[in-house]
Each structure stands twice: as structure tokens, then as C-alpha cells.
């Protein structure tokens, strides 16, 4: 789908050839006077004055073939104070109202909307028009091909618009791979998707197979994979936007392409949704796709350990002890706690890059779903500044998270009689004890863990991947590029200072 940003008055927008037009109407919009021959403003103001449309955010009024307006279908939608969250809700409502029409070309008039709101509008259009068709024989693909976003001053919001388009692209890639069934998104297929990203500017990719992973000593990762006939893959993506000497941010995405639970077999109901257990890996792929579009001045490494968790005769058993890449031994008390086993070896591998920050992303625990539901991802971090930066990025990106505790006492339950640690610690505070397990493999590096089990996909009538937390991760990386630029900026010399001469 092609997005275009233009400076447009309402009069100009009315003259564009399109199948439909969405007019965003904020609480302050009616304060301006309509110019002569401006049918859109006159129509909108009249509808508001006559109370044909409610004032609540997302309230929508449709019209057909309004005189003086080229687009056949019109949607007037209220945006309240015009915040990013309000705009997203409003655009989503308008897109759903127009869903029955074959809209190939859309004009979205945002007027004097703020930069963040324009970005939110772009993402909302992309999200609501997405269609999954990869494994359907007669599916209708996305009809919408062209979206013109009209604003009062295109130059003022250009950067936010470009970022919104990049996020939309990354989210869609993440959704697409997470939505695919396990037999259409195997570890080998994920590696092929990564190789395609590796061809983009600034990108490179390396894919390791079972022999290379065994040579590295990734015993925990291999233990999970040994029950499946599908070979594991360890994907190493690199984006270079800064000097080679600049320490990268390392993202680690859990890539269990299907999770049966292994010998600790999951119940049958909704087990099909365990194809979404590679949501962390999908979000890393999506983030790299967005990075390729925006090219920030920052180095980023993406690590994706990917395999299936299956229960055949070779599968790891409860009570088995495996040796991780770090040398620490792990008693596998529950084979359904497999995500932390593949992540721990990837976190150990990540330390070779001497990262400025290390962030893992995983659909890790049902306990996090119970704690936070489907609104916020769980955030764990061993540095206050890193936690704050991720939290702020989530708020700005409308992809929120919430910090959870990491008190040392939570690790008590991981003690084992037969290994350095167990891989589970009982039912209480399950999301926290999982994070405490991962913390044992990050060394002294600044580290954060995002448990996205509650936000990576939806069930029921809206079943499907969300693409989260691509918006959060990209916002954090762009902010981190800005922080790096400030660190590299030369310190200005004091006015009037004289050089000190050596004697």
C-alpha cells in the first residue's frame, strides 16, 4: 500500500479523485470559518451543529456523493482533542464504517493534526485494511492501494509521517509471519524471511544451523529443538547505521514456531494459537524492516533462536539436566517452559557484541496475561534508565508496557537439587520468576525483558497477530539514536577561554 503526504486545504481535498474521503474533525475544528465554496467544511459544521453526529471520539457520519466533492463516499469522524490515541480510535472507526465499499484510493484529511497524530492515523489505516491471505485459496486481498494524507503543513509533520509508514510496514510484516500456520512458518522459512531483509540497505544476515549451534555449546536451545523433525535455526541480523566501533542495541526474539508444550503437553483447546509463540521473533523481523526504511544512526543486532517444541521419542523430558552456552546447568522441570531455554543461550551469545542495551522479546508466560491482560506488555529491567526509556517509548508509540519487579527473593524458587537452577519456580509470580531465570544469563549488561504473551495476538472473533511490540521497539531505537548523537556531539568550548600553554 502506498502512502502519500500532501499539504491540502479542505477545498483542494474535495477536488481529489478518490473512492472515499475521511475527514477528521476535532473539537477545535469548528472554530475556524469556512471559506467560500468549501463544501466539506460547510457539511461538517452543519452536521455538528444539527447534532447529526455525536461528540464522542470515533462517532462517524457517512455521506454519499456530496455536491462539490469528488470522492463518492465521505466519512466525517470526531477526534476529540486530537491526540494520537484519539486519532487512532477515530480512523479505525471510519475505516470500519467504509469497510463494505471497494475503496482502492482513499483521501484522509487530518488538517492541523499534530505530528504524533498523523503517524497514528497512518498506522490505523494500515492496521484496519490488513488482510491475511497467505494460506487461503479464495481470499480477497487488501483492496486499498493508495492513501493520500492531507494536512495543513506537510513539511511540519514529514518526519512523523515517514516514521508512521515505516512502523506500519514493520507491523504488517510481523503480523504476516505470526499469523502463518506452523507448517507455513517453520524455522527454515523464518530464516528465509531474514535473508530477504539482509538484502536491504545497511543490513546483513547470518543463519546458523544445528551443527553451528552445537559447536557454540547452546545445550539449552538444542534440548528444546531435539523433539522436532524440523531443524533449528539461529538467525543473526545486523543493521549498521553508525560507526562500526559503536556498541549496538541487541534485540533477541523468541522464535518457537509451534509450541505443543513438549512432554509437558498443553491442553487441546486453543492449542492452535501456539503458532503465535514466535511473536517475539516476528517483532524483531518487523523492527528490522522498519529500520531499513528510516536508516537511523545506530547499530542494531537482532538474534532469533527458532525451533519447534514437540513431544516425540527424542524430546527432552521433565527432570533432564542440560548445559547452557554459559556453562550453567538447568534442570528442565517443565518442558512447556521452553522459551526461556532458547532465550538464555541467545542472551549469552549476545554478550559478544558488548551491547549498549540488550532487550529480549518473548511470548513467555501465561502469568503475564493474567497480570496485565491484553493492554500492556510486561517490562522487566535491571537498569532504571533503560526501563524508563522503554516505558516512555511505549507511551509515545501507543504500544504501552508496564514495569514489573525483579527482587532477588523471586529467584529462590529456581533453586534445584540436581543442577545450578530449575527452569520453573512454581505458579506464584510466574512472569517474574521467568524473568529472574533470564537475568542469570545477561552478565553485567543493561538488559530488559518484554513479556508480550498478552499483547502479541488476539483470540476469538478478532483472532490474529497484532504486530506488537514493533511500534515500541522502533520508537525506542529512534530515541536511542538521538541519545547517541547527543553523546557524540562535541562539547562547546567556554566563551573567552584561552588555551593552556605547556612550559
BELVEN-V658492 format. One line per field, one symbol per residue. ss: DSSP state (H for helix, E for strand, C for the rest). Layout:
ss=???
//
This chain:
ss=CEEEEEECCHHHHHCCCCCEEEEEECCCHHHCCCCCCCHHHHHHHHHHHCCCCCCCCCCEEEEECCCCCCCCEEEEEECCCCCHHHHHHHHHHHHHHCCCCCCCEEEEEEECCCHHHHHHHHHHHHHHHCCCCCCCCCCCCCCCCEEEEEECCHHHHHHHHHHHHHHHHHHHHHHHHHHCCHHHCCHHHHHHHHHHHCCCCCEEEEEECHHHHHHHCCHHHHHHHCCCCCCCEEEEEEEECCCCCCCCEEEEEEEEEEECCCCCCCCCCCHHHHHHHHHHHHHHHHHHHHHHHHCCCCEEEEEEEEEEECCCCCCCCCCCEEECCCCCEEECCCCCCCHHHHHHHHHHHHHHHCCCEEEEEECCCHHHHHHHCCCCEEEEECCHHHHHHHHHHHHHCCCCEEECCCCHHHHHHHCCCCCCEECCCCCCCHHHHHHHHHHCCCCCCCEEEEECCCCCEECHHHCEECCCCHHHHHHHHHHHHHHHHHHHCCCCCCCCCCCCCCC
//
